[in-house]
Amino acid sequence: DYPLQDTYWVVAHLHYVLFGGTILGVFAGFYFWFPRMSRRMYSERLARWHFAFTLIGMNLVFFTMHFLGLEGMPRRVYDYPPSMWTLNWLETVGAFILGIGQLIFVANVVWTFLAGPVSDPDPWGEIPGQQQELRVPGVPTYAMPILGVSNGGSREGTTEASGPPRGP
């Protein structure tokens, strides 16, 4: 642990896990839920470009940092030895590619709101009977009896009772 402490290895690992595991998951959720919430379909071509630029840029930025950490480049420095110039240059190129990917994402969202085609309420053509949360209004839980409970699960004498208060 000590040889890599306070090197770019720590920065690389943290950002690789956070960006790869969290941000890509947020984008996946956005692309799944956005047509259902906005009733507008985004450009799948731009979404694929966004994914490609994001994935390539992310790997160039954060994977390269691992090698810089293995070479001993310390964190929190703005000046580094000339031997690390190439990897830092690749990291910078990757950051620009990653930034271009995010600009594509923003352009896709703006285009979708302004001129995107109206989507079907079920844009993904799911199997009937699955993913019903946006199609069927929820049934209030107080209207459903609890099996095995004699009074249906309601508390006596409260507004939660599904019928007139029962008592002795």
Rosetta silent file (secondary structure, phi, psi, omega in degrees, C-alpha in Angstrom):
SEQUENCE: DYPLQDTYWVVAHLHYVLFGGTILGVFAGFYFWFPRMSRRMYSERLARWHFAFTLIGMNLVFFTMHFLGLEGMPRRVYDYPPSMWTLNWLETVGAFILGIGQLIFVANVVWTFLAGPVSDPDPWGEIPGQQQELRVPGVPTYAMPILGVSNGGSREGTTEASGPPRGP
SCORE:     score description
SCORE:     0.000 S_00000001
   1 L     0.000  -40.181 -173.378    0.000    0.000    0.000 S_00000001
   2 H   -64.550  -40.585 -177.884    2.724    2.483    0.897 S_00000001
   3 H   -60.662  -26.597 -178.688    4.576    2.616   -2.481 S_00000001
   4 H   -99.648   -2.002 -179.172    1.390    3.812   -4.214 S_00000001
   5 L   -65.058  137.683 -179.648    0.215    6.142   -1.458 S_00000001
   6 L    59.906   31.082  173.373   -0.157    9.764   -2.601 S_00000001
   7 E  -114.884  176.453  178.466    0.448    8.857   -6.245 S_00000001
   8 H   -66.049  -14.578  176.672   -1.786    9.107   -9.278 S_00000001
   9 H   -58.905  -43.610 -179.506   -2.707    5.462   -8.692 S_00000001
  10 H   -63.898  -45.250  179.156   -5.055    6.561   -5.906 S_00000001
  11 H   -62.334  -44.248 -178.523   -6.594    9.271   -8.089 S_00000001
  12 H   -62.722  -47.425 -177.254   -6.970    6.856  -10.995 S_00000001
  13 H   -62.892  -46.078 -179.967   -8.603    4.131   -8.965 S_00000001
  14 H   -60.120  -49.726 -176.244  -11.081    6.472   -7.301 S_00000001
  15 H   -71.086  -34.310  178.153  -12.126    8.167  -10.516 S_00000001
  16 H   -63.597  -43.483 -179.809  -12.241    4.952  -12.530 S_00000001
  17 H   -70.278  -47.014 -177.424  -14.601    3.366  -10.016 S_00000001
  18 H   -67.035  -46.554 -178.079  -16.738    6.459   -9.479 S_00000001
  19 H   -71.468  -48.860 -177.571  -17.021    7.467  -13.114 S_00000001
  20 H   -66.077  -39.034 -176.541  -17.249    3.979  -14.558 S_00000001
  21 H   -87.472  -31.201 -174.752  -19.616    2.629  -11.946 S_00000001
  22 H  -101.548  -56.069 -174.050  -21.741    5.648  -11.174 S_00000001
  23 H   -65.294  -42.271  177.798  -21.785    8.088  -14.058 S_00000001
  24 H   -64.653  -34.294  174.840  -22.180    5.427  -16.743 S_00000001
  25 H   -66.356  -37.798  176.938  -25.031    3.956  -14.687 S_00000001
  26 H   -64.686  -43.010  177.315  -26.685    7.376  -14.490 S_00000001
  27 H   -62.736  -40.913  178.530  -26.425    7.742  -18.267 S_00000001
  28 H   -61.750  -45.047  177.173  -27.924    4.266  -18.740 S_00000001
  29 H   -62.780  -39.921  178.808  -30.830    5.167  -16.468 S_00000001
  30 H   -61.019  -48.675 -177.421  -31.298    8.464  -18.273 S_00000001
  31 H   -66.179  -27.455  176.919  -31.461    6.821  -21.685 S_00000001
  32 H   -77.531  -46.688 -171.982  -33.961    4.259  -20.391 S_00000001
  33 H   -87.561  -25.106 -174.748  -36.261    6.607  -18.476 S_00000001
  34 H   -55.904  -48.026  179.158  -36.034    9.821  -20.508 S_00000001
  35 H   -64.060  -29.877  179.628  -38.448    8.730  -23.303 S_00000001
  36 H   -74.816  -35.244 -177.811  -40.921    7.476  -20.714 S_00000001
  37 H   -83.315  -39.227 -174.764  -40.843   10.673  -18.658 S_00000001
  38 H   -94.824  -14.924 -174.597  -40.661   13.268  -21.437 S_00000001
  39 L    60.182   27.024  174.443  -42.622   11.375  -24.107 S_00000001
  40 E  -129.528  140.094 -178.571  -39.907   12.380  -26.564 S_00000001
  41 L   -98.708  130.992  178.907  -37.395   10.043  -28.155 S_00000001
  42 L   -78.404  169.750  176.709  -33.751   11.082  -28.342 S_00000001
  43 L   -78.268  116.395  179.620  -31.490   10.464  -31.323 S_00000001
  44 H   -68.489  -29.756  177.594  -30.063    6.980  -30.953 S_00000001
  45 H   -63.982  -45.752  177.051  -27.257    7.865  -33.365 S_00000001
  46 H   -66.785  -34.475  178.539  -26.135   10.728  -31.109 S_00000001
  47 H   -64.628  -38.450  177.715  -26.553    8.490  -28.061 S_00000001
  48 H   -67.803  -39.511  175.972  -24.192    5.934  -29.600 S_00000001
  49 H   -64.017  -41.446  177.725  -21.658    8.667  -30.375 S_00000001
  50 H   -58.986  -46.296 -179.712  -22.000    9.922  -26.808 S_00000001
  51 H   -61.988  -45.577 -177.808  -21.339    6.436  -25.467 S_00000001
  52 H   -63.382  -47.872 -179.970  -18.315    5.884  -27.724 S_00000001
  53 H   -64.418  -40.129 -179.534  -16.697    9.233  -26.919 S_00000001
  54 H   -65.351  -46.174 -177.750  -17.428    8.838  -23.212 S_00000001
  55 H   -66.458  -44.764  179.124  -16.034    5.314  -22.993 S_00000001
  56 H   -65.515  -45.760  179.848  -12.898    6.067  -25.016 S_00000001
  57 H   -63.443  -42.803  179.514  -12.289    9.343  -23.187 S_00000001
  58 H   -60.225  -45.542 -178.907  -12.893    7.810  -19.769 S_00000001
  59 H   -68.203  -37.809  177.563  -10.423    5.008  -20.400 S_00000001
  60 H   -65.431  -39.444 -178.582   -7.778    7.337  -21.817 S_00000001
  61 H   -72.135  -56.812 -167.610   -8.040    9.661  -18.833 S_00000001
  62 H   -85.726  -32.385  178.281   -8.348    7.273  -15.921 S_00000001
  63 H   -69.804  -36.736  177.981   -6.549    4.155  -17.165 S_00000001
  64 H   -63.310  -34.652  179.215   -3.520    6.242  -18.083 S_00000001
  65 H   -60.335  -31.919  178.205   -3.433    7.619  -14.540 S_00000001
  66 H   -59.440  -44.578 -179.425   -2.758    4.104  -13.239 S_00000001
  67 H   -67.378  -36.241  175.971    0.520    3.958  -15.163 S_00000001
  68 H   -63.216  -39.221  177.180    1.474    7.425  -13.956 S_00000001
  69 H   -65.935  -38.931  177.555    0.896    6.231  -10.395 S_00000001
  70 H   -65.999  -29.326  176.655    3.016    3.142  -10.974 S_00000001
  71 L   -80.190   -6.569  175.699    5.797    5.413  -12.211 S_00000001
  72 L    94.125   16.059  179.130    5.522    7.339   -8.959 S_00000001
  73 L   -68.155  121.974 -176.970    3.918   10.569  -10.121 S_00000001
  74 E   -74.928  157.321  175.215    2.698   12.281   -6.945 S_00000001
  75 L   -74.998  164.784  171.923   -0.770   13.710   -6.503 S_00000001
  76 L    58.566   37.983  175.050   -1.475   17.428   -6.274 S_00000001
  77 L  -125.712  146.688  177.296    1.370   18.603   -8.496 S_00000001
  78 L  -104.979  -12.352  179.232    1.145   20.694  -11.633 S_00000001
  79 L  -117.844  136.009 -176.276    4.726   20.119  -12.752 S_00000001
  80 L  -138.666  162.955 -178.171    6.050   16.643  -13.511 S_00000001
  81 L   -65.051  152.142  179.190    9.227   15.073  -14.877 S_00000001
  82 H   -59.433  -24.742 -179.978    9.710   14.960  -18.668 S_00000001
  83 H   -66.508  -18.768 -178.644    9.587   11.147  -18.564 S_00000001
  84 H  -102.052    8.525 -175.780    5.871   11.363  -17.742 S_00000001
  85 H   -63.050  -44.608 -175.494    5.020   13.829  -20.501 S_00000001
  86 H   -61.784  -46.724 -179.699    3.614   11.268  -22.955 S_00000001
  87 H   -67.094  -36.793  176.372    1.174    9.716  -20.495 S_00000001
  88 H   -67.186  -35.199  176.747    0.040   13.133  -19.278 S_00000001
  89 H   -65.496  -43.882  176.618   -0.484   14.191  -22.884 S_00000001
  90 H   -60.697  -39.258  178.086   -2.616   11.061  -23.519 S_00000001
  91 H   -62.710  -41.358  178.574   -4.588   11.864  -20.394 S_00000001
  92 H   -66.254  -42.417  176.572   -5.245   15.394  -21.667 S_00000001
  93 H   -60.569  -43.156  177.543   -6.347   14.103  -25.072 S_00000001
  94 H   -61.717  -36.740  178.270   -8.680   11.692  -23.290 S_00000001
  95 H   -65.313  -39.171  177.241  -10.137   14.544  -21.241 S_00000001
  96 H   -66.984  -40.502  177.200  -10.939   16.459  -24.419 S_00000001
  97 H   -62.750  -43.461  177.279  -12.539   13.359  -25.956 S_00000001
  98 H   -60.921  -42.329  177.948  -14.567   12.868  -22.770 S_00000001
  99 H   -63.705  -40.079  176.998  -15.645   16.520  -22.900 S_00000001
 100 H   -62.056  -39.770  177.119  -16.723   16.186  -26.537 S_00000001
 101 H   -60.012  -38.949 -179.736  -18.832   13.196  -25.527 S_00000001
 102 H   -72.665  -32.546  174.400  -20.620   15.270  -22.892 S_00000001
 103 H   -65.095  -37.893  175.733  -21.250   18.055  -25.421 S_00000001
 104 H   -62.187  -41.621  178.517  -22.840   15.448  -27.697 S_00000001
 105 H   -60.847  -48.118 -179.603  -25.047   14.379  -24.772 S_00000001
 106 H   -62.734  -42.551  178.205  -26.158   17.958  -24.071 S_00000001
 107 H   -61.517  -39.676  178.994  -26.822   18.559  -27.778 S_00000001
 108 H   -64.205  -43.255  179.944  -28.908   15.386  -27.915 S_00000001
 109 H   -65.473  -44.981  179.646  -31.009   16.429  -24.912 S_00000001
 110 H   -63.048  -45.767  178.753  -31.575   19.947  -26.281 S_00000001
 111 H   -59.944  -40.671 -178.948  -32.454   18.587  -29.727 S_00000001
 112 H   -62.631  -44.241  179.770  -34.854   16.090  -28.165 S_00000001
 113 H   -67.216  -35.780 -175.873  -36.728   18.774  -26.238 S_00000001
 114 H   -84.750  -39.176 -172.402  -36.912   21.113  -29.235 S_00000001
 115 H  -141.799    9.793 -177.845  -37.521   18.763  -32.151 S_00000001
 116 L   -67.807  146.324  179.014  -37.425   15.160  -30.961 S_00000001
 117 L   -67.833  149.277  177.860  -40.149   12.833  -32.189 S_00000001
 118 E   -69.624  134.067 -177.679  -42.943   11.960  -29.788 S_00000001
 119 L   -97.335  161.128  175.248  -42.333    8.532  -28.318 S_00000001
 120 L   -70.036  149.618  175.371  -44.733    5.744  -27.591 S_00000001
 121 L   -57.320  -25.453  175.659  -45.767    5.352  -23.931 S_00000001
 122 L  -118.378   76.271 -172.152  -43.912    2.031  -24.142 S_00000001
 123 L   -66.492  -16.626 -174.931  -40.876    3.050  -26.226 S_00000001
 124 L  -102.053   -0.993  178.353  -39.005   -0.196  -25.643 S_00000001
 125 L    58.250   50.259 -175.437  -41.791   -2.620  -26.621 S_00000001
 126 L   -71.957  163.922  179.319  -41.540   -4.557  -23.399 S_00000001
 127 L   -66.636  131.003  178.624  -43.205   -7.872  -22.772 S_00000001
 128 L   -56.362  138.351 -179.800  -46.806   -7.374  -21.617 S_00000001
 129 L    97.929  -10.864  177.565  -47.105   -7.835  -17.884 S_00000001
 130 L  -113.512  154.126  178.119  -43.654   -6.467  -17.096 S_00000001
 131 L    53.599   50.896 -177.531  -42.661   -2.911  -16.192 S_00000001
 132 H   -86.451    2.526 -170.962  -46.240   -1.903  -15.482 S_00000001
 133 H   -63.199  -24.277  179.271  -45.351    0.937  -13.105 S_00000001
 134 H   -99.725   -3.985 -177.472  -46.147    3.679  -15.625 S_00000001
 135 L  -100.815  -37.572 -173.880  -49.243    2.068  -17.121 S_00000001
 136 L  -111.231  127.664  175.934  -51.401    1.085  -14.154 S_00000001
 137 L   -65.047  144.221 -178.335  -52.218    3.471  -11.324 S_00000001
 138 L   -68.107  145.150  176.785  -51.133    2.085   -8.000 S_00000001
 139 L   -88.180  127.843  179.038  -53.688    0.551   -5.680 S_00000001
 140 L   -58.110  138.208 -176.192  -53.656    2.203   -2.247 S_00000001
 141 H   -67.405  -27.451 -178.502  -52.249   -0.183    0.316 S_00000001
 142 H   -71.608  -15.448 -179.857  -54.999    0.536    2.846 S_00000001
 143 H   -87.032   -6.635 -177.742  -57.588   -0.912    0.474 S_00000001
 144 L  -102.179  128.454  178.006  -55.889   -4.297    0.379 S_00000001
 145 L   -71.714  148.401  175.225  -56.533   -6.791    3.173 S_00000001
 146 L   -93.520  122.429 -176.607  -53.537   -8.364    4.869 S_00000001
 147 L   -65.463  137.893  177.232  -53.851  -12.124    4.715 S_00000001
 148 L    87.645   -0.103  177.908  -53.983  -13.872    8.052 S_00000001
 149 L  -112.751  127.101 -171.604  -55.123  -10.789    9.990 S_00000001
 150 L   -65.204  -33.346 -176.566  -58.730  -10.874   11.147 S_00000001
 151 L   -97.646   16.174  176.946  -59.430   -7.154   10.810 S_00000001
 152 L    77.955    7.554  177.026  -57.833   -6.758    7.384 S_00000001
 153 L    92.350   -2.690 -178.745  -54.761   -5.052    8.761 S_00000001
 154 L   -87.153  155.948  176.880  -56.428   -1.805    9.751 S_00000001
 155 L   -91.532  133.114 -176.406  -56.073   -0.214   13.145 S_00000001
 156 L   -63.040  138.436  173.091  -59.310    0.085   15.029 S_00000001
 157 L    73.248   15.342  178.523  -60.809    3.526   15.450 S_00000001
 158 L  -117.451  171.654  178.766  -58.456    5.303   13.053 S_00000001
 159 L   -73.263   -8.154  178.796  -58.889    6.775    9.619 S_00000001
 160 L   -79.794  -10.581 -178.114  -56.895    3.850    8.237 S_00000001
 161 L   -66.335  136.966 -178.513  -59.809    1.513    8.794 S_00000001
 162 L   -82.545   -7.037  178.261  -61.307    0.339    5.523 S_00000001
 163 L  -144.703 -164.620  178.067  -64.778    0.185    7.013 S_00000001
 164 L   -65.336  149.470  179.822  -66.663    1.287   10.072 S_00000001
 165 L   -57.445  135.941  177.134  -64.737    0.924   13.341 S_00000001
 166 L  -105.864  142.656  179.720  -65.050   -2.521   14.839 S_00000001
 167 L  -166.482  179.384 -179.471  -64.903   -2.993   18.539 S_00000001
 168 L   -73.621    0.000    0.000  -66.287   -4.776   21.574 S_00000001
